[in-house]
Amino acid sequence: MLSSILLQQAGSNQVVAQILMLVAIVGVFYFFMIRPQVKKQKEAKNFRESLSVGDKVITMGGIYGKIAEMSDQTVILEVEGKMRLKIDKSALVKDSSELMQQK
């Protein structure tokens, strides 16, 4: 009788330990994978919302230019030689003036 009670307690302790381990793994995954990605996305969104005409930017493809016109989803980027490119706002990744300050 006593041995069966001890076996049941040991079995329930193992289940609790496995649940705690699973919760710990999910917690680590959240803090090291999901949270930083959400933070990056929020920063990129704030950057794109703060853009205005005349800002110097860099695209994902590495094109440097100055914003000539803006609409809700697109930007007209003026590059070397007065060439104008129509680019989606989501392709803008950096402000080139920030890049110059870092050097």
ABEGO torsion letter per residue (X at the ends): XAAAAAAAAAAAAAAAAAAAAAAAAAAAAAAAAAAAAAAAAAAAAAAAAABBBGBBBBBAAGBBBBBABBBAABBBBBBBGGBBBBBBAAABABBAAAAAAAX
